[in-house]
């Protein structure tokens, strides 16, 4: 009978330990989830007028433009 009580206490302590370990793992991820959510909200609120990338002008400057 004493062995069953000891085994019950050990099993309960083990279950509580596993639960706390899993809970800590979940709580450690909460700040990253909040940061990701905020980035999503900021990106969603940012105006997107032109989905195409802007064309840059890569032509060399015309001769004589700089006053020489």
N, C-alpha and C positions, 0 to 999 in steps of 0.2 A: 504494500500500500504506500509506503514511503517513497519507493522508486517512482510510482505513478505521479505523485505530487511533484517530485523533483523534475521529472520529464515534462509535466504540464507547465511548470514555471519556466523551464528552458525553452520550450516550444513557444510560449507566449512572448518571452523576451526576444527570441529570434524573429518572430513575426513582427513585433513592434520595431525592431532594428531594421528589417527589410523595408517596412513601410516608411520609416523616417529617411532611409537612404534614397528611396524612390521620390519622396516628397522634396528632399533637398535638391535632387537632380532636376526636378520640374521647376522649382523656384529659381534655380540658377539660370534657367533659360528665359525667364520672364523679361529681364532687361533687354536682351537681344530681340525678343519678339516685339517689345514696345518700340525700340529704335527702328526696326524694319517697318512697322506699321506707320510710324511718323514719316519715314521716307516715302512710303506709298502715298500717303495723304498729300504730302508736299508735291510730289510728282503729278498727282491727279489734279491738283489745283493750279498747277503752272499752265499758262496759256500755250497752246500748240497751234500757232497760226500757219506754219508751213512745214509739212512733214519732210520735205526734201532738204538735204544739206545745201547751204549756200555755196555758190560758185565763187571762187576767189580768182582775182585777176592776176595771172602770173606773167604778164607781158613786161619786158624791160621798159624802163622809162624812155621817152623820146629824147633824141639828141637835142641838146640846147635848152632843156627844160630847167636845169638847175642854174642858169644864168651864165654859163661859160661860153 
